[in-house]
Amino acid sequence: MDVLGTDRSFASLSTADLLEARDLYHWHLLNKKNVVGTAVGLYLIRSDDPWPAGERPATRVAGRRAARTAVRGERTFENSEVRDYSWPCILVLVDEWIPADRFGAGESQASPDDLVPSTLYLPDGRTAPVCVVKVTTAPPDDSLLPPRTWPAGRIGGGFPLVSDTQGVQELGSVGTLVSDGHTVFALTSRHVTGPAGSPVSSILHGHVAPIGRASAHQLTRKPFSEVYPGFPGLRSFATLDAGLVEVDDVTQWTSQAFGLPRAGELADLNELNIGVRLIGANVRAFGAASGQLRGRIAALFYRYRSRGGFDDVTDFLIAPLPGEEDSRPGDSGTVWYLVQTDGAPLRPLALQWGGQGFLGASGVGYDFSLATSLTSVLRLLDVELVVDYNTGPQPFWGKTGHYTIATFACEQVTDAKLKKLMVANEDRISFPLQGLGHTAIDTTTVAGKKNGGFVPLADVPDLIWKNLPSAVKGGRDTAFRTGPEHPTHFADIDEPLDGTTLRERCVADPANVSVSVWQDYYTRLGHTQPDKRGLLPFRVWQFFEEMVAAIQAKDATRYVAAAGLVAHYVGDACQPLHGSYLSDGLPDGTGSGVHSAYESTMVDRHDTEIVTAVAGALETATRPAGVKSGEEAAVAVVQLMDRSAKAVDPHTLVMAYAAVAKKAGDASVAVTDALWSQFGPQTVGLFVDGAQTLATIWQSAWKAAGGAGAFSAAQLAAVDEAALQKLYENPAFVPSLVLDDIAPVLH
């Protein structure tokens, strides 16, 4: 070490130091031929560079010094990474990589004036290192807003926003709810809202509908030094691009972002804590165009444009994680959340306003997100976050689960005539085997729901009956999770009472599968509200009798409709959290979020593995015994719930989720993969048991009603979708009833 040399303690450089250095070299860097942008970050190490593990610090320094003097190939975001020994630096993005040995005076040489310096020197002797990164800019993927199933009950973060300005339709995302103390607004990007007073629409009850008007309170850009008074930035503007939509009816909104767990407090940023420690931090969002987004903070204060000697700067440059979705146009306005390493709740961090496409060496595009600190947006708009408004878990087995069970059940029927009818209507009830998978399912169900068209029957109870209010055609509940349909999807029968549970009592003595016994159980536990008194087995009893009546009336359409719809409830019964008072964690909040993480996120992520494993397991599975009545069908469902709870114990599942979420954070890939590792084989077993039980119930109703002689060969064919839709949109067809009202319709 040269003790008389210039201090190069790069690790001690602050964000202010780096911004000052960039500011001082503003003109110098701006006029370099190949420079297209700059940012503050951590030095990127090429991924194929050896790690200096086990070496002495002096050797590490010498090795890095030797690497700097050698002629190296281009460094890109794709082929480099931040390591634990990376040091603070100025990132300089260039659109052409010129090796150091090509700078010279010859005709074939590049001008030395265009060489980007490896170090920037400040007047007081401090030095700031420069990391040059080669990028090929490209416009982000501008494909259209994809079809997606949006819950009908509440609008929240991640939902689409639609506005029209000068004949052009703008698409964006809801960020979150904010308030100025007396009015509630939806926060999004200014370019999404349009001019003040412009009508703005979203997806409400499955249809595009007006939800509010653009507020006059908007942000475009401000001098950087005004946004960050403690940072240098003489000739820079901070891009803010934030707008507000004054919502018409706040009761239609929720502060919870779609597809994400409940968030914690704001990640409050200021000049003292917005530093390079944020580089590499994991973040999450849900965009209307892209859906689930997982990324990492790649750089801070990215200068993405210069005009007339002035820079436009954005606070965050966010890169997609490997294998995850890239952000696309239509995601503007969504909020990015900081994933905390200790498993604490996500923290709102930044508002996305745009994107920057970079092409990797392989030609594959990477769409980076450009985002503004949410702290700055809230401060400058003088609004506060709205928290814990209309939040709560959505207790349903994901669409993938329901449709998978229904599809396999069609194949498991053994009666030749019934199997012909069910296989012919497989695409009415669910999806053909080759069409299973959450992407195809989302596309089809959303298209039907959005256009008021047909939705495959096995998830109608969730997508239509429970998520559309009774005032909307097909809806049955009065509001989200409120109404007679909601409690038919579960039965919390494992809560102890007098030293035992209702599930244990019903398995020991099927006579306890009685409405009066269940009413007494819930009442003694203090669950007197109808939405707390789950009646799942009795709902199956009700559908069994409808299937029998349909066959006796020689009405194939009615039978297929009832069979397809009851598939949903049998699917609920083989999901252990639908039979437990621990459905979304312990009463003290431990494990909150487990419901969607297990039954939707995990299942969707591993859908291909599940379908393959279920197909193999069914070849040797043992089918439950047949039943002769609706009452026996209800008993069979309780027995299925009991087997499911023993296969995947709800308490064990909750605690496993809580433990891994604490380490990895909410329902991230790490969490769902950990759940799959521990419960994957058992979950496959649940699907197998559910499909077998459903096929048994279908065939038992067929046999009890004399189905073999009820229909001609011509009737054992695909039935009309419009006729099926007319039935499920009729609230009198197998009406939704609460526990206290269902006894009179059961025979």
Summary of the structure (lengths in Angstrom):
residues: 747
radius of gyration: 29.8
end to end distance: 91.2
largest distance: 101.1
contacts: 2641
relative contact order: 0.10
helix: 39%
strand: 22%
